[in-house]
Amino acid sequence: MMLAQCKALRAVYHTVRQASFCGLLAISPQLLAGVRYWLAWRRWPDFEDPKTFDEKLLWLNLYWRHPLKTECGDKYTMRAFVERQGLGHLLPKLYAVYDTVEEIDFERLPFPCVLKCSHGCKCNVFCRSRDTLDVAAARRDLRRWMRTDFSRLLGELHYATMVPRIICEEFLNDGSGALPTDYKLYCFAGHVHCTLACTGRAPNAKARYFFFDTAWRYLPFDRTSLDDQEVIPQPSGYSTMVAAAEKLSQRFPFVRVDFYDIRGRVVLGEMTFTPSACIDKDLTREAQDVMGRLLKLPSRLVA
């Protein structure tokens, strides 16, 4: 009974918080950004002279509204941008695109595969086999995600004009039996500074995080791994990842470009402009300062 009550209270808390955030967003995106930053760091962000990485990410979200952010942040339309850069060979295989859940014939899916909503984050259905897939749960989750305007959750404004779609892509299997390690390359004006390796991933959930520089030396950038002694090997295709990330990131003050290494084959995952919705309390002060200095803000561009 106590566990059920705790779950109910958490659900109420998240509902109330989300309603409050939507209300603040309706008043002013700047107000929502300021309140979220204050809740995390107990001080108001300085948007006139931002210095930390989080402050500058929030500034870019509010004041640099380039249409390429929407194209590249959308997991479907990103593919056309990647093709234009001559890097289409790094994309995962695309089996189908759906405008509604009702279009999906779950009996005819190319198992194994992944169903993803292209207009948001953490909205994936991993279809390993016909026997293990809970079709009713998949339909329920996909319908909920398709109804969600992800720009209204935490004020990530470039999501607002994305067209909701479901894409069916290949299931990436590195042979470990688990979801493959995710390599997230932090790029500043076309240069990779560091890579976040995410291991022990669960579907749509958290993982273990380790930062490395481009020579694959550990960086003390994540609070959760400061005392972790796990050795994360450099992926065999890392040089390919760096070259591709630097080509894809040329036009952006900052973008995180995510890859997988599937038995030596480099596969592009996504391009992210607002990691952790621009506020990451797990980043150390050193990370906030170093990446804050690296991020050079452009002139304002507000649609």
N, C-alpha and C positions, 0 to 999 in steps of 0.2 A: 504493500500500500504506500509506504514511504517513497519507494522508487517511482511509482506512478505519479505521486503528487509532485515530486521533484521535476519529472519530465513535463508535467502539465504547467508548472510554474515557469520553467525555462521557455516553453512554447509561448506563454503569455508575455514573458519579458521580451522575447524576440519580436513578437507581433507589435507590442507597444513601441519598442525601439524603432522598428521599421516604419511604423506610422509616423513617429516623430521625425525621422530622417526625411520621409517624403514631404512632410509639412514644411520642414526647413528648406528643402530643395525648391519647393513651390515659391517660397518667399525669396530665396536667393541662393544660387549654387555656392557663392562665396561664403555665405553664412553657414551652410552645411559643412563646407570644407573646414572652416574655422572651428566649429563645434567639434567635429571629429578629431581634429588635430589637438584641441584642448583636452578632450577626453583621454587621448593617448599619452600626451606629453605634459599636460597641466600648464601649458602656456599657449598663447595665441600665436598663430603663424604670422611671419612678417612677409607679406606679399609685395611690399615695396622694395625690400632688399633681402630676398630669401637666400639662405646659406646652406641649410642641411639638405640632404637628398630628398627627404619627404616633403619639405617645403617647396623645393623646386619641381617635384613631380606634381604636386597640387597646383602650382602656378601654371605648368604646361597644360594640365587638364582644364583649367579655367580660361587661360588666355592665349593658348596656341591651338586653335581648333582647325587644323589642316585636314582637308577631306581625305588625304591618304591615310590618316590614322583610322578612319572608319573602314576604308577599303582593306587595309592590312590587318586590322584587328578582327575583322569578320573572317572566320575560318574557311568560308567558301570563296568570297571575293578576293581574299589574299592570294589564292592560287593564280589568278590572272596576273597580279603584280609580280609574283615569283617567276612566272613564265616569261614576262617581259624582261626580266633581268637575266634570262638564259639559265635559270636554275630549276626548271620544271622537273628535271630528273631526280631531284631531292624530295619531291612531294610524295606522300603516301598514295597508294592506289585509291582512286575514287570509283565506287561502284554505282552510286545512285544519289540523287538529290530529290528531296520531298518538300512540298510546300505545306503539307498537313500530315498529322499522324495517321489519318484514315487512308492515305495513299500507300502506306507500308504494308506489304504482304509478308508477314513474319515467317510464314511457311517457306517462302522462296528466298530468304536472305542468304547471302553467300557466306555461310559459317566457316570459320570464325570471322567476325567483323566488329566494327564499332559504330554505333549510331550516336551522332553528335548534333546538338543544336549549335548552329554556326554563329549565333548572335550574342553569345554569353560565355560564361565560364563555369566549370564544374557541372556540366550537364551532359554526361556521357553514359551510354548504356553499352556495356561490354558483353557482346553476344558470343560466348565461347562455343556453345553447341546448342542444337535445337532442343536437346533433352533437358539442359540445365537452365535455359532462358525462361524467366517468369514473364510471360507476354503481358499479362494484366498489369503487373507492376511497371513494365517498360512503357506501356501505353499511358499509364497514369502519370509517370514522371515526365515523359515527353510532352504530354498535353500541358502540364503545369509550367514547364520551361518555355514552351512556345507562347504561352500567355504572358510571360514575364518580360517587362521592359527593364533590362539590366541597368540602364542608365539611372533608374529611379531607386535602386537599392542603396548605393553608396555614392551617387553623384558622378559616376564615370561617364562624362558627357558624350564621348565619341560613340557609345553604344546606342544613342537615341535614334539615329537614322538607319540603323542596320535592319535589313529585312529578315524576319525570322524564317529560318530554313532548318531542315534536318538533313545532314549528309551521312552517307554510309561509306565508311572507309575500311581499308584492310586492318586486321588485327595484328599489331606488331608483337612478334614473339621472339625474344632473344634466347630462348631455350632454358631459362631459369625457372619457369613455372610461375613467376610473378610478373607484375607489370615492369617493363624495362626502366632502367635508370634514365632520368630526364636531365639533360644538360642545358642549362639556361645561361646564355651568353649576354652579359651586360655591355651594351654598345653605346658609345658616346661619339656622336658626329662621325660615324663611319669607322670607329676604332673599338676593338674589343678590349676591355680592361680586365674583366674577371669572369669566371664561370661558376655558377651555382649547380652542384651536382645533387640531385634529389633521389635518394634511394629508399627502399622499403615502402614504396608507394602503395596505397590502397585506392580503390576506385573513388574518385571525387573527394578524396580526403587528404590528410596531411602526410608528410613523409619525414625523412631525416635529411638535414641540409648541411652541405659542406662547400665553402667557397675556395677557389683556387685562382691564382694568377695565370697568365698565358703560358708560363713555363711549368705549370702544374705544381706550384708550391702552395701549401695551405695558407689561407688568409683568415685571420680571426675576425670575421665579419658577421658571424651568426652566433647569437648567445647560446642557442640550444646545443651547439656542437663544440663549444670551447673545451670541454673536458672529455670529449669522445675520442677514443684512440683508434677508431676504425680507419683502415687504409682503403682509400678509394682510388683504383687505378685510372690512369688517363685513358680515355677511349681511343681505340686504334684509329678512328677517323677524325681525331680532334683537329688536325690541321685543315681538313676539308670544312669542318664546322666553322672555324675561325674565318677562313677565306669567304665562305658563303655569307656569314653574318656581317662581315665588313662591307660586302657588296650590297646586301639588302638594307643596311642601316645608313647608307650615305646621306639620305635626305632628311634624317631625323636627328634632333638634338639628343634624344635618348630613345632607345627601344631595346627590349629584351627579346632575343631570338632563341627559340627553344628547339633542341634536336634530340634524336635518339640514335644510338649506335646499335644496329641490329645485325650482330655477327659480322661486323666490318662494313655494313651498309649504312651510310648516314641518311637519316630521314628527318625532314623538317616537320616540327610540330605546329608551332604558331608564333606570331609576333605580338608582343604584349607591351602596351604603352603605360599602363597603370598597375604595375605589380603590387599585390596586396592592397589594391584600391588606393595606392599612393601613401599608405601609412603602414610601416612594418616595424612593430615593436621588438621583433627579434633581431633586427640589425643593431650591431654594436655602435657606440659613439664614433669609433674610428671609421666604420663603414659609412655612417651618415656624413662625416666630415670629408672623407676622401672622395666619395662619389658625388657629394655636393659640390666640391671644387671642380670635378671633372665635367659636370653638367653645365654647359654654357647656354644661357637662355637666349632665345632669338627675340626679334621684335614681336610685339603682340599681333595675333591673327585670330580674330573672333568672328565667327560666321554671323 
